[in-house]
Amino acid sequence: MIFKTIKRDELANLYAKLAQHLIVGPVRKGLDKNNKAMYDFDRVDKFADLCLDYDTTKHSAKKYFLPFTETLCTFKIFKDSWHKKVDYNINEPIVMFGLHPCDINAFNKLDKVLLEGVYPTPYYAAKRKNIFIIGVDCQPQPWCFCRSMDTDTVLHGFDLFLTDLGDRYFIEINTATAYEILQQLDIQDPAPQDHQLFLQKTNEKADKFIASVDTTDLTKILDMEFQSPVWQEWGDRCLSCGTCANVCPTCYCYGVEEEVDLDLKNARKNKHSYSCNLIDFAEVAGGHNFRPESHTRLKYRYYHKHRGFVEAFEESLCVGCGRCGQACLADINVPEVIASVRQEKI
């Protein structure tokens, strides 16, 4: 990895070099009920709209690679035959400008399943490989527990990563493409004081985390507490609305539906995002539901994130962004659920 610094004012020139492509980044989306600014990932048409000092976004950037709805294929039906067309819905090249470490790590985790797994997903792969990622460091919020999940820093999965040093940014360069672009800009080699300031910022960030999750022997504890009554207690609160999966950067459950026109001449197969908390998630043909109770569905969501994925990939699927807890209408959040399973006081 190569390290450089760039003046804050020069960042606009970096944006201009990349503006020939679609740029997606954190933009302001109004105020919440407490008069606090809200942000989300969206198209950025001018550099002034890019909010690199944002706290968090309501949704993750995964919607650009795992869209909520997507047509997998279409069918043309003739009298004696039919024709199938598959379109991988490839995006134009996208520049993701301003992803926090947790969101970059989320993509790295999705890649393990959707790119590197036994059955790679070509629709995801076609979009995922067509992006340029610029990460930016962040300040922990009260609901963030990414440090507990080892996702408060990131080592790969990006082209450039920026750390704010005040009047300049410390740059981590991770790809040849990024290096070539930066050669067209006014960048400098880091001075000794830049390294010292970078370490100072890193230590200050570590001290600001409030929320945490104890992951020590968590997979064993989850196995032992599979029948724990706390799951019933949390399930009684759960509204089974699926909001947590909607905002989660690593949920990838989906459903597939086939539509046939009334004239029987055209048909299509559509994929749509889904949630394991929805009441009909485990319902099969014939109407039998293998997980009819809300507490069972909630429990299996946690076991997938913190048990099953760990067994398969030796890391949790959760990145600790805290979006699920912030969005949950029943105030269910990961730190409190895990603490209750561990029989700790909340």
C-alpha positions in Angstrom: 0.0 0.0 0.0 1.2 3.5 -0.9 0.6 6.5 1.4 0.3 10.2 0.3 -1.4 13.4 1.4 -3.6 15.7 -0.5 -4.7 19.2 0.4 -8.4 19.6 1.3 -9.0 22.0 -1.6 -7.5 19.6 -4.0 -10.2 17.0 -3.3 -12.6 18.9 -5.6 -10.1 18.3 -8.5 -10.2 14.5 -7.7 -13.9 14.7 -7.9 -13.7 16.5 -11.3 -11.3 13.8 -12.6 -13.9 11.1 -11.8 -17.0 13.1 -12.8 -17.1 11.5 -16.2 -18.7 8.5 -14.4 -21.7 8.2 -12.1 -20.6 9.3 -8.6 -22.5 8.0 -5.6 -21.9 9.4 -2.2 -23.4 10.6 1.1 -25.8 13.5 0.5 -28.0 15.4 2.9 -31.7 14.4 3.0 -33.3 16.9 5.3 -33.7 16.8 9.0 -35.1 14.2 11.5 -37.5 14.8 14.3 -34.7 16.1 16.5 -33.6 18.7 13.9 -30.5 16.6 13.1 -29.3 16.3 9.5 -30.1 13.0 7.8 -27.9 11.5 5.0 -28.2 8.7 2.4 -26.2 7.4 -0.5 -27.4 9.0 -3.7 -26.2 10.4 -7.1 -23.8 13.3 -6.6 -24.0 15.9 -9.3 -21.6 18.5 -7.9 -18.8 18.3 -5.4 -20.5 20.8 -3.0 -23.3 18.2 -2.4 -20.9 15.6 -1.2 -21.0 15.4 2.6 -17.8 13.6 3.7 -18.3 14.6 7.3 -21.6 12.7 7.7 -22.3 10.6 10.7 -24.1 7.7 9.0 -26.6 7.0 6.2 -30.1 5.7 6.6 -29.4 2.9 4.1 -26.2 1.2 3.0 -24.8 1.5 -0.5 -25.6 -2.2 -1.3 -28.7 -1.1 -3.2 -26.5 -0.4 -6.2 -25.4 -4.0 -6.3 -28.3 -5.8 -4.6 -31.3 -3.7 -5.8 -34.6 -4.1 -4.0 -36.2 -5.4 -7.2 -34.4 -6.7 -10.3 -35.6 -8.5 -13.4 -33.5 -11.7 -13.8 -34.8 -12.7 -17.2 -37.7 -12.2 -19.7 -39.5 -14.7 -21.9 -41.2 -14.2 -25.2 -43.8 -16.9 -25.8 -44.8 -18.0 -29.3 -47.4 -20.5 -30.4 -45.0 -23.5 -30.6 -41.9 -22.2 -28.8 -40.5 -19.6 -26.5 -37.4 -17.4 -26.2 -35.5 -16.5 -23.0 -33.4 -13.4 -22.6 -31.0 -12.9 -19.6 -29.8 -9.4 -18.8 -27.3 -9.0 -16.0 -28.3 -5.4 -15.6 -24.8 -4.1 -15.6 -24.4 -0.6 -14.2 -22.4 2.1 -15.9 -19.1 2.5 -14.0 -19.8 3.9 -10.5 -17.5 5.8 -8.2 -18.5 5.2 -4.6 -17.1 8.4 -3.0 -17.1 8.5 0.8 -17.8 5.0 2.2 -17.1 4.4 5.9 -15.0 1.4 6.9 -18.0 -0.6 8.0 -19.7 -0.3 4.6 -16.6 -1.3 2.7 -16.2 -4.3 5.0 -19.9 -5.1 4.4 -19.1 -5.4 0.6 -16.1 -7.6 1.5 -18.4 -9.9 3.4 -21.0 -10.0 0.7 -18.3 -10.9 -1.8 -17.5 -14.1 0.2 -21.0 -15.3 -0.5 -22.0 -13.8 -3.8 -18.6 -13.8 -5.6 -16.5 -16.4 -4.0 -19.1 -18.8 -2.7 -20.1 -22.2 -4.2 -22.7 -20.5 -6.3 -21.5 -17.1 -7.4 -24.2 -14.6 -8.3 -23.6 -13.2 -11.8 -26.0 -10.3 -11.4 -24.1 -9.1 -8.3 -20.7 -9.8 -9.8 -21.5 -7.8 -12.9 -22.2 -4.7 -10.9 -19.7 -5.2 -8.1 -16.7 -5.4 -10.4 -17.6 -2.2 -12.1 -16.9 0.3 -9.3 -14.2 2.5 -7.9 -14.4 2.9 -4.1 -13.1 5.9 -2.1 -13.4 5.3 1.6 -13.3 8.0 4.3 -12.7 7.6 8.0 -15.5 8.4 10.4 -16.2 9.4 14.0 -18.0 6.8 16.2 -21.6 7.5 17.0 -23.3 6.3 20.2 -24.9 3.4 18.4 -21.8 2.2 16.5 -20.1 -1.0 17.7 -18.0 -1.7 14.6 -14.9 -1.8 16.8 -16.3 -4.9 18.5 -16.8 -6.5 15.1 -13.2 -5.6 13.8 -14.7 -3.4 11.1 -13.8 0.0 12.3 -10.8 -0.2 10.0 -10.4 -1.7 6.5 -7.4 -3.2 4.7 -8.8 -4.1 1.3 -11.9 -3.7 -0.9 -11.2 0.0 -1.7 -9.1 2.0 -4.2 -8.5 5.0 -2.0 -9.0 5.7 1.6 -9.0 9.2 3.1 -8.4 10.2 6.7 -9.1 13.8 7.6 -6.0 15.5 9.1 -7.5 19.0 9.1 -6.3 21.0 6.2 -5.3 17.9 4.3 -6.2 14.2 3.9 -4.0 11.2 4.6 -4.4 8.9 1.6 -4.1 5.1 1.5 -3.7 4.0 -2.1 -4.7 0.4 -2.8 -4.9 0.0 -6.6 -2.9 0.9 -9.6 -5.9 2.7 -11.1 -6.1 5.0 -8.0 -2.4 5.7 -8.2 -2.6 6.7 -11.9 -5.5 9.1 -11.2 -3.7 10.7 -8.3 -0.6 11.3 -10.4 -2.6 14.0 -12.2 -3.2 15.9 -9.0 -1.2 17.8 -6.4 -0.3 15.1 -3.9 2.7 14.9 -1.5 4.6 12.3 0.4 3.6 12.2 4.0 5.9 14.1 6.4 6.8 12.6 9.8 4.2 14.9 11.4 1.5 13.5 9.1 2.2 10.0 10.4 2.1 11.3 14.0 -1.2 13.1 13.3 -2.7 10.0 11.6 -1.8 7.9 14.7 -3.2 10.5 17.0 -6.5 10.5 15.0 -6.6 6.7 15.2 -6.2 6.7 18.9 -8.8 9.4 19.5 -11.3 7.5 17.4 -10.8 4.3 19.4 -11.5 6.2 22.7 -14.9 7.5 21.4 -16.7 4.2 21.1 -19.6 3.8 23.5 -21.6 0.8 22.3 -19.9 -2.6 22.3 -20.6 -6.3 21.8 -18.6 -9.0 23.7 -17.8 -11.5 21.0 -15.7 -13.8 23.2 -16.8 -17.4 22.6 -20.0 -16.0 21.2 -20.6 -18.9 18.8 -20.3 -21.4 21.7 -22.6 -19.3 23.9 -25.2 -19.0 21.1 -25.2 -22.8 20.8 -25.7 -23.2 24.5 -28.4 -20.6 24.7 -30.4 -21.8 21.7 -33.5 -22.4 23.9 -32.9 -19.4 26.1 -36.2 -17.6 27.2 -34.7 -14.3 26.1 -35.5 -15.1 22.5 -39.2 -15.2 23.4 -38.9 -11.9 25.2 -37.3 -10.2 22.2 -39.7 -11.9 19.8 -42.6 -10.5 21.7 -41.3 -7.1 21.0 -40.5 -7.7 17.3 -43.1 -6.4 14.8 -41.8 -8.7 12.0 -41.7 -5.6 9.7 -38.3 -6.4 8.1 -37.0 -2.9 8.6 -33.7 -4.2 10.0 -33.0 -6.2 6.8 -34.0 -3.2 4.7 -31.2 -1.0 6.3 -28.6 -3.7 6.9 -25.6 -3.5 4.7 -25.0 -7.3 4.7 -28.5 -8.9 4.5 -28.9 -10.6 1.2 -32.1 -12.8 1.5 -34.4 -12.6 -1.5 -37.4 -14.1 -3.2 -38.2 -14.8 -6.8 -41.5 -14.4 -8.5 -42.6 -15.2 -12.1 -45.1 -13.0 -13.9 -47.0 -14.0 -17.0 -49.0 -11.4 -19.0 -52.7 -12.1 -19.4 -52.3 -12.6 -23.2 -49.7 -15.3 -22.5 -47.2 -13.7 -24.9 -44.6 -12.4 -22.4 -43.3 -13.3 -19.0 -40.5 -12.3 -16.6 -38.7 -13.6 -13.6 -38.2 -11.0 -10.9 -36.0 -11.0 -7.8 -36.9 -8.9 -4.8 -35.1 -8.3 -1.5 -36.7 -10.1 1.5 -36.2 -10.4 5.2 -36.0 -13.5 7.4 -38.2 -11.6 10.0 -41.2 -11.5 7.7 -44.0 -13.9 8.7 -44.0 -15.9 5.5 -40.3 -16.1 5.0 -40.2 -19.9 5.8 -43.6 -20.7 4.3 -43.5 -23.4 1.6 -45.9 -24.7 -1.0 -49.0 -26.1 0.7 -49.0 -23.3 3.3 -46.8 -24.9 6.0 -44.6 -22.3 7.8 -41.5 -23.7 9.4 -41.0 -20.5 11.4 -44.4 -19.1 12.3 -43.4 -17.4 15.6 -41.7 -14.0 15.5 -39.1 -15.0 18.2 -38.0 -18.0 16.1 -37.4 -15.8 13.0 -35.6 -13.1 15.1 -33.4 -15.8 16.7 -32.4 -17.3 13.4 -31.5 -13.9 12.0 -29.0 -13.5 14.9 -27.7 -17.0 14.5 -27.1 -16.4 10.8 -25.1 -13.2 11.5 -23.2 -14.3 14.6 -23.1 -18.1 14.3 -23.6 -19.6 10.9 -21.5 -17.1 9.0 -18.7 -17.4 11.5 -18.7 -21.1 11.1 -18.4 -20.7 7.3 -16.0 -17.8 7.0 -14.5 -17.3 10.5 -16.0 -13.8 10.9 -19.3 -12.4 11.7 -21.7 -11.1 9.0 -22.5 -8.1 11.2 -20.3 -5.0 10.7 -21.6 -3.1 13.8 -22.9 -0.1 11.9 -26.0 0.0 14.2 -28.4 0.9 11.5 -30.8 -1.9 12.5 -31.1 -0.6 16.0 -31.6 3.0 14.9 -34.3 2.0 12.4 -36.1 -0.6 14.6 -39.6 0.6 15.6 -39.4 -1.7 18.7 -36.0 -0.5 19.9 -34.3 -3.9 19.3 -30.6 -3.5 18.9 -27.7 -6.0 18.6 -25.7 -5.0 21.7 -28.7 -5.4 24.0 -29.8 -8.7 22.4 -26.3 -10.2 22.6 -25.8 -9.0 26.2 -29.1 -10.6 27.3 -28.1 -13.9 25.6 -24.9 -13.7 27.6 -27.0 -13.2 30.7 -25.4 -9.8 31.2 -27.2 -6.8 32.7 -28.4 -4.4 30.1 
